[in-house]
Amino acid sequence: MTEEISRRSIIKATGAVSIALVPFASSAPPAEAATPAEPQPHSHMMPASPQADAPGPTADDTKAQRPTYLFFNSEEAAFIEAAVARLIPSDSEWGGALEAGVPNYIDKQLAGAWGAGERLYRSGPWQPGTPSQGYQLPYTPAELFHTALAAINKSLARTPFADMSDAQQDDYLAGLEKGGTDLGGVPSEIFFAQLWQSTLEGFFSDPVYGGNRDMISWRMIGFPGAYASYYDLVDQHGIKLDRPPVSLAQDMHGHVHMDPNIPASSP
């Protein structure tokens, strides 16, 4: 959490660099839930995409569009919603991660193939590795989130994270990022890194994956999205693309349809 440089500027800079990255290892919403907490279907239609100069969603809009979680239980969802709202907060001009539906994106990823560790090596031995060796824990992403969140919510039983002030929440998240705390076997810095990466992906990925509602982040950084053709622009450099963003799954009426049949695993 910075004091002299706003989080908004950092997020915009991060988005400009990483907007084309594929979300996580699975890159697509889950085809079915893995041990769902509340197995009820999501709506498959997003609201119509606003024009580039339209105001961001209000708190009432966000409340009306709350997802039905497939992976998170109510306590876990409360922490995730509050945490992403501090990692990418809203301001007077733009909505943040909560308004963009990032918790819904994270929930869908954890309930699917990525959460189940489809692409992870799972045979051990489980020993501490060097930073260059990457992730070395025996947990799948789903196990990691459930384990860490259970430890967090147990330690914060008297004052849940969602009930803290903004400053207290920032301090708590900074402590997780710093590391040195054991969350039921998950190092806090590993959990924070996964949470931060998931938040970025949900904020900047195509709305078809469940986040970036109303293409908030794309409108914020001026990213045009998935237009079918740029043939007439390939020889023009340094020009401003003054057009509203388009999703991979947007129809001619401006609605984004989250297709439940998008595979959660690679061919």
Beta strands, then each sheet from edge to edge (+ up, - down):
strand 1: 182-183
strand 2: 186-187
sheet 1: 1+ 2-
end
